[in-house]
Amino acid sequence: MGTVHAKSLDPLPMHGRDLGVNPDDFMEPPEPEQESKQEILENKDVVVQHVNVQGLGRTKEDLLGYEISEVFHAKNLIDVMKKSHIARQRLLRLGIFKEVEVLIDTSEGSDALPNGLDVTFEVTEVKRLTGSYNTMVGNNEGSMVLGLKLPNMFGRAEKLTFQFSYGTKETSYGLSFFKPQPGHFERNLTLNMYKVTGQFPWSSLKETDRGISAELNFPLGVTNHTLKWEGVWRELGCLARSASFAVREESGHSLKSALSHTLSIDSRNSAIFPSRGALFRLNQELAGYTGGDASFLKEDFELQLNRRLFWDSVLSASLWGGMLCPIGGQLSCIADRFYLGGPTSVRGFGMYSIGPQSEGDYLGGEAYWAGGLHLYTPLPFRPGKGGFGDLFRTHFFLNAGNLCNLNYGDGPRAHLQKLAECIRWSYGAGIVLRLGNIARLELNYCVPMGVQSGDRICDGVQFGAGIRFL
């Protein structure tokens, strides 16, 4: 049998030129020896004798050994092709190769077995220095991002990145170093040094953060974990002359040193338009025990369930919640509290305009909950089915939530009672557009209900853009 040459070995089995079948092959009958060897490979067990990687420059060979070792365990030709495809995907995932091609051929040489195969990966390494320019969508914010990367710095998939971002409400720049564990790309360490300047018009507040952080990511069974330490020097100031006294009182410098842990389980088939699966995320942050003048314990969670119904419609339910408890008799800082409301959470209300406020400035709260029930359906009459039309969904929703401050001496029952009072809720319908697999846009008609004194509402059409929606 001839050479198997393909950029991607999926879907399987292959056909046509991918199997080395040329028109000239039919001009004369194959030799008996070739025919018998082909029959052996297709119908009997095979042995992968050699796996080679060609095109390496600065990449260390020991790193690739972890990614391609499974190819040696293949037992037949189809298994070889599948495992080679998986190995190719693993090599591309490292972010150090621009192209990876796979060649599968019969073994040759004095040690060649009758059923032996050689697998060759032809790789093209990325440049030592790469630049990027793109736009990024945050929660109701757009940014222009410029970046410089030094991929594969020391030959084992390390990456040094400098990034500058200029947005409608936030400007930042930072330097980060990424180091994965060889053979376990999901286990990685990231070191960051950054400066972020943000504007928060709903609070008449501006904030400048200068910080460093170390972050360790690793899977454990079906869960994924992130351990993080962050030290940040925060400078708070007033965004406008009309800022309330409560915001002016918060102005000044503070130092926060915090340890945090995030646990997540995600079985969804898509992060933007999931049709099945669930997401659970639990985040815990403890500040003050490693230094700094901010001292608190903060817990928050996110739960989402999705189920496919008839006619490609999907029912989705989500629940968010969190609590911040100051430690040592300190008051919580406006920069650490929770905020609620807007097109990405409780729709029909202004951006982060639910809960405690002073002279029109929203101060956030120390406890909150929010829930949503959604029905997603295809566009009426399915225009553009199988193509552009699949980027859109019609959307019917019911949202509810509350945000407040708690008196921690009152006990859990009083806390629950306070969170159950003055519930804001809304309902409506709209159109959702998926932007790749990272963000989405919503255009909804909203009807806010349960409005309390001081809340800002958006009664009618509301536009939202972001990566995380209730």
Secondary structure, DSSP 8 states (H G I E B T S, - for coil): ---EEES---SSS--GGGGT--GGGGTS---HHHHHHHHHHHHS--EEEEEEEES-SSS-HHHHHHHHGGGGG--SHHHHHHHHHHHHHHHHHTT-EEEEEEEEEE--STT--TTEEEEEEEEEE--SSEEEEEEEEETTEEEEEEEEEEETTTSSS-EEEEEEEEESSEEEEEEEEEEEETTEEEEEEEEEEEEEEEEEGGGTEEEEEEEEEEEEEEEETTEEEEEEEEEEEEEEEESSTT--HHHHHH-EEEEEEEEEEEEEEE--S-SSS-SSEEEEEEEEEEEEEEEES--EEEEEEEEEEEEE-GGG-EEEEEEEEEEEEESTT----TTTSB---STTSSTTB-TT-SS-EETTEE--BSEEEEEEEEEEE--TT-TTTTTGGGGEEEEEEEEEEEEE---TTS-HHHHHHHHHSS-EEEEEEEEEEEETTTEEEEEEEEEEES--TT--B--EEEEEEES---
